[in-house]
Amino acid sequence: MSAKPLAPGARRFSTAPMMDWSDRHCRRFWRALTRHSLLYTEMVTTGALIHGDRQRFLAYNDEEHPLALQLGGSLPEELAQCARFAEELGYDEVNLNVGCPSDRVQNNMIGACLMAHPQLVRDCLAAMRDACDIDVTVKHRIGIDDQDSYEHLRDFVGVVQESGVTTFIVHARTAILAGLSPKENREIPPLRYALVHRLKLDFPQLEIILNGGLKTHEECEQQLQHLDGVMLGREAYHNPSVLMSADQRYFGSDHSSDTSIEGRKQAIRSLYPYIEQQLQQGAVLHHISRHMLGLFNGEKGARLFRRHLSEQAHKRTSGIEVMEEALALVSEPQPA
Ligand SMILES: Cc1cc2nc3c(=O)[nH]c(=O)nc-3n(C[C@H](O)[C@H](O)[C@H](O)COP(=O)(O)O)c2cc1C
């Protein structure tokens, strides 16, 4: 597989790396809703790739491109090795996680705690760049604990860019490393978009992608007036129909996707060959359908759709017919 950098503008709209959520089934589903948005995997640690079942951790479906692998780690030589794996397997980008605040990863020097060690982050990214020809990027917070001033952020980026990395994905919240759970760390520290805008003014040559709290296309488009791209996490997961207009809005596609209820049902039906194949290989319907529960949010029958899947899809015997039964519970709004 020959590596080539992503085209300019490929990161205007992306979905966030999310452990347990943005797995390959989820990404395959999202790909039925948006052709061009850049998708990120869950974080995979270098230890898991080097000592664990690498094939399993790195497996994906060809349809998922453009696709970025997110790594967690802090040893330059291990990250370099894993960046090579990413390239060999045809990923379009490899990203380093410097934003995750969980205790488990802090103990291994992974994630947001690395913001206190900009030189190490620089060396990790430089080693990754040396090891592969695909794009290397970094995702980080605006600060950690009391190191949360703009000057800290500017100095961090100033050092890290010496690695040659030019794409910075910034989750616009400080991470509180002691005292808040990862979930609280996505909710409690305030969003400070202005700091990210300032970063772009100070580093105009860098590609700066904003992440955190974005829900609507109006918000995204407003941010794109200041920044190079936006990344959606929880909203993409809980309300995946938001992905259906991304191609037209951000990637100049002239194909308008059908966001009607019927259009959304068709998107799910287009996955039936994939679902059948996965079931034959031992997956349970729930592994795939759990990511679809929000597709009809707010529509008539959405609750019944979710309930039917939640009750039926975990059974080993459940197949496409359960999906069809669930879809039949959602109906088009009646004209007034
Ligand atoms: C369930 C879950 C798992 C996450 N796992 C990761 C991860 O593996 N790597 C990472 O960089 N961020 C992870 N995040 C953080 C998201 O990538 C994103 O930065 C955060 O949710 C803020 O964006 P949002 O407001 O659009 O959701 C996770 C978030 C959630 C909700």
The ligand as a Tripos MOL2 file, in Angstrom:
@<TRIPOS>MOLECULE
LIG
   31    33     1     0     0
SMALL
NO_CHARGES

@<TRIPOS>ATOM
      1 C1        -16.7040    7.3560   25.3560 C.3       1 LIG1
      2 C2        -15.5580    8.2890   25.0230 C.ar      1 LIG1
      3 C3        -14.3060    7.7580   24.8000 C.ar      1 LIG1
      4 C4        -13.2260    8.5920   24.4510 C.ar      1 LIG1
      5 N1        -12.0180    8.0470   24.1360 N.ar      1 LIG1
      6 C5        -11.0220    8.8380   23.6510 C.ar      1 LIG1
      7 C6         -9.8330    8.2920   23.1050 C.ar      1 LIG1
      8 O1         -9.6350    7.0760   23.0260 O.2       1 LIG1
      9 N2         -8.8840    9.1550   22.6570 N.ar      1 LIG1
     10 C7         -9.0550   10.5100   22.6960 C.ar      1 LIG1
     11 O2         -8.1800   11.2630   22.2650 O.2       1 LIG1
     12 N3        -10.1780   11.0520   23.1840 N.ar      1 LIG1
     13 C8        -11.1720   10.2510   23.6250 C.ar      1 LIG1
     14 N4        -12.3580   10.8080   24.0320 N.ar      1 LIG1
     15 C9        -12.5330   12.2610   23.9480 C.3       1 LIG1
     16 C10       -13.0980   12.6590   22.5870 C.3       1 LIG1
     17 O3        -12.2280   12.3060   21.5400 O.3       1 LIG1
     18 C11       -13.3540   14.1770   22.5310 C.3       1 LIG1
     19 O4        -12.1290   14.8280   22.7100 O.3       1 LIG1
     20 C12       -14.3170   14.6440   23.6350 C.3       1 LIG1
     21 O5        -15.4500   13.7960   23.7330 O.3       1 LIG1
     22 C13       -14.7930   16.0850   23.3550 C.3       1 LIG1
     23 O6        -15.4410   16.1700   22.1190 O.3       1 LIG1
     24 P1        -17.0650   16.1830   22.0130 P.3       1 LIG1
     25 O7        -17.5570   17.2620   22.9240 O.co2     1 LIG1
     26 O8        -17.3520   16.4690   20.5660 O.co2     1 LIG1
     27 O9        -17.5390   14.8410   22.4540 O.co2     1 LIG1
     28 C14       -13.4290    9.9930   24.3890 C.ar      1 LIG1
     29 C15       -14.7120   10.5070   24.6100 C.ar      1 LIG1
     30 C16       -15.7660    9.6740   24.9180 C.ar      1 LIG1
     31 C17       -17.1460   10.2550   25.1250 C.3       1 LIG1
@<TRIPOS>BOND
     1     1     2 1
     2     2     3 ar
     3     2    30 ar
     4     3     4 ar
     5     4     5 ar
     6     4    28 ar
     7     5     6 ar
     8     6     7 ar
     9     6    13 1
    10     7     8 2
    11     7     9 ar
    12     9    10 ar
    13    10    11 2
    14    10    12 ar
    15    12    13 ar
    16    13    14 ar
    17    14    15 1
    18    14    28 ar
    19    15    16 1
    20    16    17 1
    21    16    18 1
    22    18    19 1
    23    18    20 1
    24    20    21 1
    25    20    22 1
    26    22    23 1
    27    23    24 1
    28    24    25 2
    29    24    26 1
    30    24    27 1
    31    28    29 ar
    32    29    30 ar
    33    30    31 1
@<TRIPOS>SUBSTRUCTURE
     1 LIG1         1 GROUP 0 **** ****
